[in-house]
Every structure is written in C-alpha cells, then in structure tokens.
C-alpha cells in the first residue's frame, strides 16, 4: 500500500520528525534514518530537503525483523513538502495504518494540498 501526501508551508524537518514519531508509536523500530539538505541551483539561499526513514517490525527477542514501512519526504519550507509512505500491509496491519493516518491528519490536515 502507498500513501501520498502533499503539504503547503510545512518544513520537511518537521514532517520527517512527526512521521518518525508516529510510526514508532505503532511499535516498530527505525532501521534507517537519513536527512539531507540541498541548495537550489538558482538561489543559494533557498533549500530543498530529502529524508528517508525505514522501519522494521520487532522480531523475536527484540531483534529487528523485516522492513514494514519506508517513508520518503522531499520539500522546502517555502513551498510544498511531499511525503510518500510505502507500507507492507502483511507486516504493518490496517489498524496501525489507520492510526498513523489519523495522527498525520490531526496534525497536518490544515496544511494538506487537496488535488482535484
């Protein structure tokens, strides 16, 4: 399953941190966390950021198991920030997906860009 969201005037760092915390709340572990910032070619005072978060289910005796969710976040504070969440529904069940979406919507729904 894939969830795609576009937000206006949301710092990518904030979205990255909130996605990480909301997913961790669902009982999985961070396997990879990477966040990079780039200056725009035509304006060195403006930046675009890119973040990737990978989560794995908790395996036996606390060891991390297989990847259940990967989040890609790209954007800038002055424009749009996009999030794409790739979810393995076998490892991250529908009730956890629903709780994650509810948390994201509660915090960010007023910033979401509605596509027509």
Rosetta blueprint (number, residue, H / E / L):
1 X L
2 X E
3 X E
4 X E
5 X E
6 X E
7 X E
8 X E
9 X L
10 X L
11 X L
12 X H
13 X H
14 X H
15 X H
16 X H
17 X H
18 X H
19 X H
20 X H
21 X H
22 X H
23 X H
24 X H
25 X L
26 X L
27 X L
28 X L
29 X E
30 X E
31 X E
32 X E
33 X E
34 X E
35 X E
36 X E
37 X E
38 X E
39 X E
40 X E
41 X L
42 X L
43 X E
44 X E
45 X E
46 X E
47 X E
48 X E
49 X E
50 X E
51 X E
52 X E
53 X E
54 X E
55 X E
56 X E
57 X E
58 X E
59 X L
60 X H
61 X H
62 X H
63 X L
64 X E
65 X E
66 X E
67 X E
68 X E
69 X E
70 X E
71 X E
72 X E
73 X E
74 X E
75 X E
76 X L
77 X L
78 X L
79 X L
80 X E
81 X E
82 X E
83 X E
84 X E
85 X E
86 X E
87 X E
88 X L
89 X L
90 X L
91 X L
92 X L
93 X L
94 X H
95 X H
96 X H
97 X H
98 X H
99 X H
100 X H
101 X H
102 X H
103 X H
104 X H
105 X H
106 X H
107 X H
108 X H
109 X H
110 X H
111 X H
112 X E
113 X L
114 X L
115 X L
116 X L
